[in-house]
């Protein structure tokens, strides 16, 4: 029988090289995760702003058809009863009112707290689902920001 010999060429990674590679991967992950979370937070905020704008358009169309503001956002997707003038659904043929990007219901207030008797408020309370807050928990509404 012939014996087959294998020669070690030294092309394997050493333990130190493996530790360095793992450390670099962990550092890059530590940088990437917060950056991704920031992007995701800004995307959710942008989506809420766009959905509130869609509500504004739907409410304006509802008001032209019905001659009044809706009593709730549900009236934008379901006929409020004897409303023969109703030509909805007014929200892109939806059958339900969408939730905000954090899974909470949008708040509709009529009369408006900010605009008075003939206006309305649409509010997303942000990531915490509660009034007030800052950062991703900041409220988003249909009124222009005083700082802009």
N, C-alpha and C positions, 0 to 999 in steps of 0.2 A: 504494500500500500504506500501510495505517495502521500506525503504530508503537505498540505497547503499552508503556506505561511502568509500572514498578513502583516504588512508593515504599517506602523503608526506614522502618519504624515504630519500630525500636529495641527490639523485644520479645525478642530473642535473649539467651541467657546469655553473659556475658563469660567469659573464661578464668579469672579469679579466682573467680567464682561457681561454676564447675565444680570447681575445685580444692577449694573449701570444702565443697561437697556430697560429694565423694569422701572428704575427710578425715573428715567426720562419719560417713559410712558405715563407714570403716575403724575409727574409734573405737568405734562401736556393735558392730561385729563382734568387736573385741578384748575387749569386755565380755561379749558373748553366748556366745562359744565356751567360755571357762572355766566359765561358769555351767551351760551344757549338759553339759559333761563331768562336773561335780559331781553333777548330777541323774542322769546316766546311771550313775555309779559307785554312788550310793545305791540306785538301782533294781536293779542287779545284785546288790548285797549283800542287799537285801530278797528277791529271787528265790531266792538261795541259802538263806537262812534258811527260807523257805517250803518249798523242796524238801526240806531236811533234816527239817522237821516231817512232811512226807509220807512220807519214809523211816521215821521213827519209828513212824507209824501202820501202815505196811505191815509193818514188822518185828514189831510187836505182834500183828497179825493172823496173820502167818506163824507166830509162836511159839505162838499159841493152836491153830492147825490142826496143826502138825507136832510140837509139844512140845519144841522146841529153837529156838535162834537160828540164823539162816542162816549158812552158812560164807562166803558172798560175796553181794554185792548182786544178782548174776545169778540167784540162787535166788528172788528176788522176782518175776522175769519169766519164768523157765523152770523147769519141774518138775525137781527135782534127781535124778531117776532113778526109783527104785522107790517114791517117796513117793506112796502112794495117798491120803493125807490132804491132799495139796496141792490147794488150791482157788483158785490164782492164775490169772492174774497179779495181784499185789497192788498194782501201781503204775498205777492208772487204765487197765487193759487195754493197757499198753505191752508191746512185744515186746523192747525194749532198755532198759537202764538209762540215764537221761538224763545228759548231761554237765553240769558246773556252768556258770554264766553266762559264764565265760571260756573255755569249750571244753575244760576239763580233766576228768579222771575224778574222781568223788568217791572218797575213801579210806574203806574200811570196815575196822575193826580189831576182832577178837574173839579173845581177851579184850581188854577195854578198858585203855588206858594210864591213864586218869583214874579209871575206876570199878571196876576189878577184874575178877575171873574171870567173874562173872555179868552183865556189862554189855558194851556195845559203844561204839565211837566212829565217828561219821561226820564227815568233815572235807572242807571245800573249802579249798584253800590260797590262794585269792584270785587276783588278777590275775597274780602272778608264778609261780604253780603250784609254789611251793617252801615248805617249812615256815617259819614265822615271818613277819616282815614287819609293816608298819604301813600305815595308810591303806587304799587299795584292795587292797594286797597282804596285808592282815591275814587270818589264818586264821579260818574260821567253822566251828564244830562244834556238836554236839548237847548240849553241857553249858552250864549257865547261866554267865554271865560273873561272875567273882568280884567285880567292881566294882558290880554291880547290887544 
